[in-house]
């Protein structure tokens, strides 16, 4: 048995108590939240928010959840939650009393979740067995995924991370691997990528609409630079040297752009980059650009 396993569970749960509560069969592998992370303030905040969200959603059905691990494993709450949020009619009994029935019920529910969220099996961070075994990490991943899909405006606390340990019972003993796992996303990173994500979505899912979007932008640009006696016919080529971009920013924001500060007729790549960098600086200083753009 390696030393990490002994050290990790000495506080606050003694090793023998942990092994007694979490029997790992030969050949089995399980990922668990370390006790050092189980009581972190951010994790507790997320758990309380999810419990409150579930209870508010299912208030009219008189369902009260007090513990994510103890109250969701049999599928009853998940069944009601999905029917309420997504109007999904699941072909399973509301109440499953035996473990066999609970496993069957969870299988139908989790299949419906994967289909609704358009997730492949390799993308799932939960399973029937992990939910049924009251695994908190899997339950959190499942609830966060459901909340993000059906209630995207739910204010999940950002940057919730936990220390995990993966334990595998091999023929040579217990093998462990330590890691840090994210449960909710980095808010700053999401905000920085939000603009890119919108256009990535357009490029990948609706390329046929790209020309229509470009026409709208072209009309917007000409509506403003036309007052300066300019006309833009091709956004890619005419924005490349930064001149039109600078004049557009100056017109929209009321900036006076000294002709000495940029190249009105750039003749080299260096002069074009100077113009584009100046435009990006103006946008950043004006609070209009909060994500990184490669000037090249």
N, C-alpha and C positions, 0 to 999 in steps of 0.2 A: 504494500500500500504506500503510495508516494506521500511525501511530507506535506504538500499543499493541501491534500484532503484533510489531514490531521489538524493543520493550523487554521483552516478556514472555518471550521465548525466548533472551535473551542469556545468562542463567545458569539452570541449569548447562549447558544444551545450546545450542550455537551454532545460529543460525537456519538456515544452509545444511544442517547435519546433520539438523535437524528436518524441513525440506522434503524432503530426500532420502529420509527414512524414512516420511514421511506425505504422499504425493502426493494432492492434492485436485483432482479433475477439475473442469472447467468446469461451473458450475451446482450443484456438490456443496456440502453443508453438513455440518460435523462439529463435535461438542462434545468437548473434550478436557480432561483435568486439567492445570492449569498445572504446570510443573516445580517451582515454589515450593511447591506442595502435595503433590507426589508422594511426598516423603519425610517427611511430618509424622508425629509419634509416634502420634497417634490413628489415622491411616489405616493405618500399619504394624501397629498392634495389631489392627485389624479384619481385615486381610488374613491375619495369622497365625492368628487365631481361626477364620476360615472355612476355612483350609487344614487346621487341626487337626481341625475338625468333620467335614469331608469325609473325611479320612483315617481317622478313628475309625469313621465310618459305613460306610466301604467296606473296612475292614481285612480282613474275611473273604474279600473278592474280590481281595485282593492288589493293590489300586490305590493308588498313592502320588502325590499331587499336590504339586508343589514350587512351581509358579507359576500363579496364577489366569489370567493372560493366555495363557500358552503351553499349559496343560494342559486348558483347558475349551472352546476355540474349535471343536473338531471334533465336539462333542456326545457323545463316548464317556462321559466322566465324568458329565455331566448325565443321560444315559440311565440309567446304573447308579444314580445318586443318587435319581432319581425312582422307579425301580422298588423301591428299597430303602425309601425313606421313605413313599411313598404306595401301594405295591403296584400301581403303574400298569404295565400291559402295553402297551408301545408297539410298533406295527406297523412297525418299522424294523430294519435290520441293526445289530448291535452295533458293527461297524467299518465306517467309510466312508472309503475311500482317496482318492477324487477330490473336488475342490472342489464339483462338481455334486452328488455323493452327500452330502457334508457339509451343503450348503445344504438339500437335501431333508430330511435327518435333523433338522437344527435347526428347520426349519419345523414338523415334526410335534411335536417336543419342546416348543417354545415355545407352540404352539397348546394343547397339553395343560396347560401351566403356567397360561396365561391362563384356560382353562376351569376348572381346579381351584381357582384363586384368585379366580374370578368377577370378572375384570378386563376392562373394555372396552378396545378398541384405543387409545383416547385416554389411558388410564391407564398404558399400558406405557412404561417407561423404558429399554427395550432393543428390539432387533430382530434378525432373522436376520443382516443385514449387519453390524451393530455387533459381535455376538458373534463372527461368523466373522472379522472383521478384528482380533480380539484387543483390543477396546476395553475398558480396565480399568473405566471408569466404568459402562458398561452391564453388565458382568459382575458388578460389586459390587451394583448395584441388583437384578439378577436373583437372586443368591445370598441377599441379605438378605430379599427377598420370599419365597423358598422356605423359608428358615430360620424366618421369623416365622410362616409358615403351618403347617409340619410340626413345628417344634420351638420353640413359643412360649416355653419356659423357657430356651432358649439365651441365655446372658448376653452379648448383643451390646453392645459399648461404646457408650454413649449420645453424642449430640451430635457425631457424626463429620461434619465439613463439609470441602468442598474448594473451592478456587478453580478456576473453569472458564473456558475461552475457546471461544466458538463461532466457527468460521472458515468463511466462505462465499466460494467462488471465483466472483466475478461478472465480467461483461464489462468492468467498470472496474478490476478487480483484487481483492485479498483484502480482505474486509470482516470485522471482528472485533467480538465483543460479550463483555465480561467479566461474570462473575456468581459468586455463592457458592451452592453446591448442597449440600443435606443428604442424607446417605446413611443415617444412622440418626436416630431421633427424639430430641427433647429429653426426657430422662427426667423432669425436674421437671414439665414441662407435661403429660406423660402421666399422672403420678401425680395431679396436680391435677384432671385431667379424668376420671379413672377412674370416679368415682361417677356423674357426669353421663352418661358413655358407656354405662354399664349400663342406665340408664333410657331414654336415647335409643334404645338397641337395642330395649328393650321396647316403647316407643311406636311405633317404625317397623316392627318385624318381627312383633310379637305383641300387637297392641292388644286382642285377644280375651282375653288373659290378665291384663290390667290390673286388672279387677275382682277377680280371685282374689288378686292381690298386695295390693290395697287391703284386702281382708278380713283377710288375715294381719296386716297392720300394725295394723288396727283392733282385732283380738283382743289383740295385744301391748300396745297403748296402754291398753286397758281393763283388762287384767290388772294393770296397775300403778296407774293413776290411780283405778281402782275402789276401791283401798284408802284413797283420800282422799275417798271418797263421790261421785266424779264418774263420768260416763258420756259417752262420745264416740260419736256416731252418724255424723258426717260429718267426715272429716279436713280437707277443704279449708276449710269454713266455720268449724269450731271451732278450727282452729289459726291462723286469720288474725290474731287479736289478740295472739298470743304467750303468753296466760295458761296454757293447757293445756301448751304446749311447756315453759314455765318450770317448772311443777309436775312434769312428767314428768322433766325433767333433774334437778331437785332430789331427787326420790324415788330415781332410779336411781343418782345419784352421791353421795347422802348430804349434799347441800348444805342449809344452813339459809338460806332466802330471806326476808329481812326485808321485810315488807309495805310498808315505806317506800321500798324500792328499785324497786318496779314497781307498775303499776296493775292491781289485781285486777278492777276493772270499768271498763275503758277506754271513754271516750265519744267520742274523736276519733282521727283518723288518726295524729296526732303521738304520742298515748299508746300506740297499738298498735305503732308503729314503735319506740318506746322499749323496749317489752317484747321485741320480736323481736330488736332489736340486743343487748339484755342476754343473751338466750338464746344468740345466736351468739357473743358474747364468752365466755360460760361454756364453750361447746363448744370454742372455739379455745384458751382457757387450759388446758383439760383435755386437750389433745392429741387431741381427737376429731374435729376439723374441720380439714383441711389444704388446703381449696380455697375459693375465694371464693364467697359466696352473697349475692345482692342482697336486702337485708331488705325492700325494697318488694315 
